[in-house]
Amino acid sequence: MEHVRTCVDLDCCRIAAAIIAATPDAATANLRRVCERALQQASALRGWRLATT
């Protein structure tokens, strides 16, 4: 991961990331894994869920 940018509101956090990967699909999958891991392990994110747009 080269760069991460977030925008946080009261009920939403938007994430944009620059990830080095072989394909755009692989980059998306890598970012999804990182986000899912954060949601599982960070108590401050309890109750949050990952949604794609």
C-alpha positions in Angstrom: 0.0 0.0 0.0 1.5 3.3 -1.0 -1.1 5.8 0.1 -4.4 5.9 2.1 -6.8 8.8 2.3 -9.9 8.8 4.4 -12.9 11.1 4.9 -14.8 10.5 8.1 -18.3 11.6 8.9 -20.5 10.7 11.9 -21.8 7.5 10.3 -19.5 6.9 7.4 -15.8 6.6 6.5 -14.7 6.7 2.9 -11.4 5.2 2.0 -9.2 5.7 -1.1 -6.0 3.9 -1.4 -3.1 3.5 -3.9 -2.1 -0.1 -3.8 0.6 -1.9 -5.8 -0.9 -5.1 -7.3 -0.8 -7.1 -10.5 -4.3 -6.1 -11.5 -7.0 -3.6 -10.4 -9.0 -6.6 -9.1 -6.1 -7.7 -7.0 -5.7 -4.2 -5.6 -9.4 -4.1 -4.7 -9.2 -7.6 -3.0 -6.1 -6.5 -1.0 -7.8 -3.3 0.3 -10.9 -5.3 1.1 -8.9 -7.7 3.2 -7.2 -4.9 5.1 -10.5 -3.2 5.8 -12.2 -6.4 6.9 -9.3 -7.2 9.3 -9.5 -3.7 10.8 -13.3 -4.1 11.3 -12.7 -7.4 13.0 -9.9 -6.3 15.3 -10.4 -2.7 16.2 -12.9 -2.3 19.0 -13.5 1.4 18.0 -15.0 0.1 14.7 -17.4 -2.3 16.3 -20.7 -2.1 14.5 -19.3 -0.7 11.4 -19.5 -2.7 8.1 -17.8 -2.6 4.7 -19.9 -1.4 1.8 -18.7 -1.0 -1.8 -19.9 1.6 -4.2 
